[in-house]
Every structure is written in C-alpha cells, then in structure tokens.
Amino acid sequence: EYLVQQASPVRAIDTTAAGDAFNAGYLATRIGGGSLTQSVTAAQLLAAEVVQYIGAIIPRTADREVG
C-alpha cells in the first residue's frame, strides 16, 4: 500500500501548466532515484506552485522552494 499525503490547498490563478508541471516533478524525482511516494509528492508540490502564477512558467523572481 502506498501512502501519499494530501496536497495543501492553493489559490490557483492559471491552470495552463498543471499537468505538465505534475509530470515534470514526478519524472524528475523518479529518474533521480526517488520512490513512488516521493515522486508523487514532488509532482503535487510543483503543480501546486505553478498554478499560482499566470502562464506556464514560474517567474525566476518568485520566492519558492519546490522539492
């Protein structure tokens, strides 16, 4: 059984890149040797972060820490 923690609610501004961000977070973590749980958690965090900005890219100036 896999235990994946529930993602925290965020204020979504633009969901344009939510799926792409989720996939990128999952694949980057998994390829980097992360477990399934770590990979899904990283994917949730990245998708939650990207939907808080307009467009498909998080600004470089954003104060954030993902993964």
Phi and psi restraints in degrees (value plus and minus 20) as a CYANA .aco file:
   2 TYR   PHI    -121.2   -81.2
   2 TYR   PSI     116.5   156.5
   3 LEU   PHI    -133.2   -93.2
   3 LEU   PSI      92.8   132.8
   4 VAL   PHI    -135.2   -95.2
   4 VAL   PSI     106.0   146.0
   5 GLN   PHI     -90.7   -50.7
   5 GLN   PSI     130.0   170.0
   6 GLN   PHI     -91.6   -51.6
   6 GLN   PSI     117.9   157.9
   7 ALA   PHI     -89.2   -49.2
   7 ALA   PSI     126.9   166.9
   8 SER   PHI     -96.4   -56.4
   8 SER   PSI     126.1   166.1
   9 PRO   PHI     -86.0   -46.0
   9 PRO   PSI     124.1   164.1
  10 VAL   PHI    -153.2  -113.2
  10 VAL   PSI     143.9   183.9
  11 ARG   PHI    -111.0   -71.0
  11 ARG   PSI      80.2   120.2
  12 ALA   PHI     -96.5   -56.5
  12 ALA   PSI     107.1   147.1
  13 ILE   PHI    -119.9   -79.9
  13 ILE   PSI     -62.8   -22.8
  14 ASP   PHI    -170.5  -130.5
  14 ASP   PSI      99.2   139.2
  15 THR   PHI    -114.2   -74.2
  15 THR   PSI      -4.3    35.7
  16 THR   PHI     -69.2   -29.2
  16 THR   PSI     -66.4   -26.4
  17 ALA   PHI    -129.1   -89.1
  17 ALA   PSI      -2.7    37.3
  18 ALA   PHI     -78.6   -38.6
  18 ALA   PSI     -68.3   -28.3
  19 GLY   PHI     -87.5   -47.5
  19 GLY   PSI     -63.1   -23.1
  20 ASP   PHI     -82.4   -42.4
  20 ASP   PSI     -62.4   -22.4
  21 ALA   PHI     -84.6   -44.6
  21 ALA   PSI     -62.5   -22.5
  22 PHE   PHI     -78.9   -38.9
  22 PHE   PSI     -69.4   -29.4
  23 ASN   PHI     -80.9   -40.9
  23 ASN   PSI     -62.0   -22.0
  24 ALA   PHI     -84.2   -44.2
  24 ALA   PSI     -65.0   -25.0
  25 GLY   PHI     -83.2   -43.2
  25 GLY   PSI     -61.4   -21.4
  26 TYR   PHI     -84.7   -44.7
  26 TYR   PSI     -72.3   -32.3
  27 LEU   PHI     -85.2   -45.2
  27 LEU   PSI     -61.8   -21.8
  28 ALA   PHI     -81.3   -41.3
  28 ALA   PSI     -62.4   -22.4
  29 THR   PHI     -91.4   -51.4
  29 THR   PSI     -62.6   -22.6
  30 ARG   PHI     -84.8   -44.8
  30 ARG   PSI     -66.1   -26.1
  31 ILE   PHI     -84.2   -44.2
  31 ILE   PSI     -51.6   -11.6
  32 GLY   PHI     -97.9   -57.9
  32 GLY   PSI     -15.8    24.2
  33 GLY   PHI      79.1   119.1
  33 GLY   PSI     -14.1    25.9
  34 GLY   PHI     -91.3   -51.3
  34 GLY   PSI     134.7   174.7
  35 SER   PHI     -94.4   -54.4
  35 SER   PSI     153.1   193.1
  36 LEU   PHI     -79.4   -39.4
  36 LEU   PSI     -66.2   -26.2
  37 THR   PHI     -83.0   -43.0
  37 THR   PSI     -65.1   -25.1
  38 GLN   PHI     -82.0   -42.0
  38 GLN   PSI     -59.7   -19.7
  39 SER   PHI     -87.4   -47.4
  39 SER   PSI     -63.0   -23.0
  40 VAL   PHI     -87.9   -47.9
  40 VAL   PSI     -59.2   -19.2
  41 THR   PHI     -83.2   -43.2
  41 THR   PSI     -65.5   -25.5
  42 ALA   PHI     -81.7   -41.7
  42 ALA   PSI     -59.2   -19.2
  43 ALA   PHI     -83.7   -43.7
  43 ALA   PSI     -64.3   -24.3
  44 GLN   PHI     -81.8   -41.8
  44 GLN   PSI     -64.3   -24.3
  45 LEU   PHI     -83.8   -43.8
  45 LEU   PSI     -63.7   -23.7
  46 LEU   PHI     -87.9   -47.9
  46 LEU   PSI     -63.7   -23.7
  47 ALA   PHI     -82.6   -42.6
  47 ALA   PSI     -61.8   -21.8
  48 ALA   PHI     -83.2   -43.2
  48 ALA   PSI     -55.1   -15.1
  49 GLU   PHI     -91.5   -51.5
  49 GLU   PSI     -65.7   -25.7
  50 VAL   PHI     -88.2   -48.2
  50 VAL   PSI     -50.7   -10.7
  51 VAL   PHI     -94.2   -54.2
  51 VAL   PSI     -26.5    13.5
  52 GLN   PHI    -107.1   -67.1
  52 GLN   PSI     -16.8    23.2
  53 TYR   PHI    -148.6  -108.6
  53 TYR   PSI     133.3   173.3
  54 ILE   PHI     -96.7   -56.7
  54 ILE   PSI     115.0   155.0
  55 GLY   PHI      71.0   111.0
  55 GLY   PSI    -197.7  -157.7
  56 ALA   PHI    -118.1   -78.1
  56 ALA   PSI     -12.2    27.8
  57 ILE   PHI    -151.0  -111.0
  57 ILE   PSI     114.1   154.1
  58 ILE   PHI     -96.2   -56.2
  58 ILE   PSI     108.6   148.6
  59 PRO   PHI     -79.9   -39.9
  59 PRO   PSI     124.2   164.2
  60 ARG   PHI     -80.6   -40.6
  60 ARG   PSI     -47.6    -7.6
  61 THR   PHI    -100.3   -60.3
  61 THR   PSI     -25.2    14.8
  62 ALA   PHI     -86.6   -46.6
  62 ALA   PSI     117.0   157.0
  63 ASP   PHI    -108.0   -68.0
  63 ASP   PSI      80.9   120.9
  64 ARG   PHI    -169.2  -129.2
  64 ARG   PSI     141.7   181.7
  65 GLU   PHI    -164.1  -124.1
  65 GLU   PSI      92.8   132.8
  66 VAL   PHI    -141.3  -101.3
  66 VAL   PSI     110.2   150.2
